[in-house]
Amino acid sequence: TGLCASGEARNYYKWTSPQASQQTYSIYVTYQLPASFEGFASDDTVQLTARTDNTTNGVVTYQMFRNESGAISACGTETAVTSTVDTWQTVGINGNEATGCSLTTASANAFVIFKINVKALSNANVYVGTLSFTTTGR
């Protein structure tokens, strides 16, 4: 199966491991909230697209954190993205980013951190595509 449908283009990161035990590689994406930040557009705006060729041996998960006033705290729990073989899936993050992360207009210029975990063993392949979200401004 191809990774893209006819006429489709995707950017992605691929991870695999020949090891017999699960190997995890974490990608951290830090985003500074804009000066006009008011909040997230909804409690389901943070989305990650990923895929695997083996749901037993290849998994993609992610988690969101807030970094404000020198303290880092989790917003919700680790979210599994890949549950179907050879299909790009887009899954909203666990937790409520708009209301559960306690980010307000006072959070302008603060940082959010996304931890994306690619986990594989026994030559399984996982792919991470687009991380997206929408914020609102004042």
matplotlib code that plots the C-alpha trace (Angstrom):
import matplotlib.pyplot as plt

x = [0.0, 1.3, 1.6, -0.3, -3.5, -3.3, -2.8, -2.0, 1.2, 2.2, 5.1, 5.9, 8.5, 9.1, 10.3, 11.1, 13.1, 14.5, 14.7, 12.6, 11.6, 9.7, 11.9, 10.5, 11.7, 10.1, 9.7, 9.1, 7.4, 7.3, 4.9, 4.8, 1.3, 0.7, 0.6, -3.1, -3.9, -7.3, -7.8, -8.1, -10.9, -12.5, -11.8, -11.1, -8.9, -5.5, -5.2, -2.3, -2.2, -0.3, -0.2, 1.3, 1.8, 1.3, -1.0, 0.6, 4.3, 4.0, 2.2, 2.1, 1.0, 1.1, 0.6, 0.3, 1.9, 1.8, 4.9, 3.9, 5.7, 8.6, 6.3, 5.5, 2.3, 0.4, -2.8, -4.7, -3.2, -1.2, -3.3, -3.0, -3.3, -2.8, -5.5, -5.9, -3.3, -2.0, -4.5, -3.6, -5.7, -6.3, -7.1, -7.9, -5.8, -7.2, -8.2, -9.8, -7.2, -9.6, -10.9, -8.7, -5.3, -6.0, -4.6, -6.3, -5.6, -3.0, -1.2, -0.3, 3.4, 3.5, 4.5, 2.7, 4.8, 3.7, 5.5, 5.0, 6.1, 6.8, 7.1, 8.2, 9.6, 10.2, 10.5, 7.1, 6.9, 5.2, 4.7, 3.8, 2.3, 0.5, 0.0, -2.7, -4.7, -6.5, -6.3, -8.5, -7.2, -8.4]
y = [0.0, 3.5, 6.1, 8.7, 8.5, 9.5, 13.2, 13.5, 14.9, 14.4, 15.3, 12.7, 11.3, 7.5, 5.4, 1.7, -0.6, -4.1, -4.7, -7.4, -4.9, -1.7, 1.3, 4.8, 7.9, 11.2, 14.3, 17.5, 20.4, 23.7, 26.4, 30.0, 31.2, 34.5, 37.9, 38.1, 34.6, 34.2, 30.5, 27.4, 27.3, 24.2, 21.2, 19.1, 21.4, 19.7, 16.9, 14.6, 12.5, 9.2, 5.7, 2.3, -0.9, -3.1, -2.1, -4.6, -3.6, 0.0, 2.8, 6.6, 8.6, 12.2, 14.5, 18.2, 20.3, 23.9, 25.8, 28.9, 30.9, 28.4, 25.4, 22.5, 20.7, 18.1, 18.9, 15.7, 12.2, 10.4, 9.9, 6.9, 7.8, 4.5, 1.9, 0.8, -0.8, 1.2, 4.1, 7.7, 8.5, 12.0, 11.8, 14.6, 14.8, 13.4, 16.1, 19.4, 21.8, 24.8, 24.4, 21.8, 23.3, 26.5, 28.7, 32.1, 35.5, 35.8, 32.9, 35.1, 34.5, 31.3, 28.0, 24.7, 21.6, 18.6, 15.3, 12.9, 9.3, 6.9, 3.3, 0.3, -3.2, -6.2, -4.0, -2.3, 1.1, 4.1, 7.5, 10.9, 13.5, 16.8, 18.3, 21.0, 23.2, 26.5, 29.3, 32.4, 35.9, 39.1]
z = [0.0, -0.8, 1.9, -0.1, -2.2, -5.9, -6.1, -2.4, -0.9, 2.8, 4.9, 7.6, 9.9, 9.8, 12.7, 12.8, 15.1, 14.5, 18.3, 20.0, 22.7, 22.1, 21.3, 21.9, 20.2, 21.4, 19.3, 21.2, 19.5, 21.3, 20.3, 21.7, 22.0, 20.2, 22.0, 21.1, 22.5, 24.0, 24.0, 21.9, 19.3, 21.0, 23.2, 20.2, 18.1, 18.8, 16.3, 15.2, 12.0, 12.1, 10.7, 11.4, 9.5, 12.6, 15.5, 17.8, 17.3, 16.1, 17.9, 17.8, 20.9, 21.9, 24.9, 25.5, 28.2, 29.2, 30.2, 32.1, 34.8, 34.8, 35.5, 33.1, 33.6, 31.6, 29.8, 29.7, 29.2, 26.6, 23.5, 21.1, 17.5, 15.6, 15.8, 12.2, 9.9, 6.9, 7.3, 8.1, 11.2, 12.7, 16.4, 18.9, 22.0, 25.3, 27.8, 27.1, 25.7, 25.7, 29.3, 31.0, 30.4, 32.2, 29.4, 29.4, 27.9, 30.6, 28.9, 25.9, 24.9, 27.1, 25.6, 24.9, 24.3, 22.4, 23.1, 20.2, 20.9, 18.0, 19.4, 17.4, 17.7, 15.4, 12.2, 12.5, 10.9, 12.3, 10.6, 12.0, 9.8, 10.7, 14.1, 14.0, 16.2, 16.1, 18.6, 19.0, 19.5, 21.0]

ax = plt.figure().add_subplot(projection="3d")
ax.plot(x, y, z, "-o")
ax.set_aspect("equal")
plt.show()
